[in-house]
Amino acid sequence: MNIINTPNIGCGSLLLGYSPQAYKAIRNLHWLCNEYLCEQAYHIEVIDLCCEPEKGDSEKIVATPTLIREAPRPRLRVIGDLANAERVAELLLQHSGCEED
């Protein structure tokens, strides 16, 4: 599955703590965005909950790493290292109006 046009993917946040799984999630997310999304179609903010624990409280984070898709609505959370790239891409692209190749 290759995405040729993703005009409506908005910003998201990856909330994590220090762990091997967190670093794996960052690596997988970068790969996923480069593989499935247009270069300028997304913005990801990485938040280290060790440095900003109030963000975890305000978002009611119960496990890390957690990826939160802010737009398009509805909001979506994916928990884990994002290793199942096709499934994560499928979830992130829901309700986005994206065209598939």
C-alpha positions as CSV (number, residue, x, y, z in Angstrom):
1,M,0.0,0.0,0.0
2,N,1.5,3.3,-1.1
3,I,-0.2,6.6,-0.4
4,I,0.0,9.1,-3.3
5,N,-2.0,12.0,-1.8
6,T,-2.6,12.8,1.9
7,P,-4.0,16.3,2.0
8,N,-5.8,16.1,5.3
9,I,-3.4,14.4,7.7
10,G,-2.8,16.9,10.4
11,C,-0.5,17.1,13.4
12,G,0.0,14.5,16.0
13,S,1.9,13.8,19.1
14,L,4.1,10.9,20.1
15,L,4.3,10.8,23.9
16,L,6.9,8.6,25.4
17,G,9.4,7.9,28.2
18,Y,12.9,6.6,28.1
19,S,12.8,3.0,27.0
20,P,14.0,0.8,24.1
21,Q,10.3,0.6,23.0
22,A,10.2,4.4,22.8
23,Y,13.2,4.7,20.6
24,K,11.8,1.9,18.4
25,A,8.5,3.8,18.1
26,I,10.3,7.0,17.0
27,R,12.2,5.0,14.4
28,N,9.1,3.2,13.2
29,L,7.1,6.4,13.0
30,H,9.7,8.2,10.9
31,W,9.8,5.2,8.5
32,L,6.0,5.0,8.4
33,C,5.6,8.7,7.5
34,N,8.3,8.5,4.8
35,E,6.8,5.3,3.4
36,Y,3.1,6.0,3.5
37,L,2.6,9.8,3.8
38,C,3.5,12.7,1.5
39,E,6.5,14.6,2.9
40,Q,4.6,17.8,3.7
41,A,1.3,16.2,4.8
42,Y,2.0,15.8,8.5
43,H,3.6,17.2,11.6
44,I,4.7,15.1,14.5
45,E,5.6,16.5,18.0
46,V,7.6,14.1,20.1
47,I,7.0,14.7,23.8
48,D,9.2,13.2,26.5
49,L,7.0,12.5,29.5
50,C,10.0,12.3,31.7
51,C,10.6,16.0,31.0
52,E,7.0,17.1,30.7
53,P,4.9,14.8,32.9
54,E,2.0,17.3,32.9
55,K,1.4,16.5,29.2
56,G,0.8,12.8,30.2
57,D,-1.6,13.9,32.9
58,S,-3.5,16.3,30.6
59,E,-3.8,13.6,27.9
60,K,-4.6,10.9,30.4
61,I,-1.8,8.7,29.1
62,V,-1.9,5.2,30.6
63,A,0.9,3.6,28.5
64,T,3.9,4.7,26.5
65,P,4.7,5.2,23.8
66,T,1.4,6.6,22.6
67,L,0.8,8.2,19.3
68,I,-2.1,10.7,19.1
69,R,-3.5,11.7,15.8
70,E,-5.1,15.1,16.3
71,A,-6.5,15.6,12.8
72,P,-8.6,14.7,11.0
73,R,-11.2,14.1,13.6
74,P,-12.0,11.8,15.3
75,R,-8.9,11.9,17.5
76,L,-7.1,8.6,17.4
77,R,-4.6,6.9,19.8
78,V,-2.2,4.1,18.9
79,I,-0.2,2.6,21.8
80,G,3.0,0.6,21.3
81,D,6.1,0.6,19.2
82,L,4.2,1.1,15.9
83,A,6.0,-2.0,14.5
84,N,2.9,-3.1,12.5
85,A,3.4,-0.3,9.9
86,E,0.6,-1.3,7.5
87,R,-2.0,-1.5,10.4
88,V,-0.8,1.8,11.9
89,A,-0.9,3.5,8.5
90,E,-4.4,2.2,7.9
91,L,-5.5,3.6,11.3
92,L,-3.9,7.0,10.8
93,L,-5.4,7.4,7.3
94,Q,-8.9,6.7,8.4
95,H,-11.2,9.6,7.8
96,S,-8.4,11.5,6.0
97,G,-9.8,11.4,2.4
98,C,-6.4,9.9,1.3
99,E,-6.1,8.2,-2.1
100,E,-4.3,4.9,-2.2
101,D,-2.0,3.7,-5.0
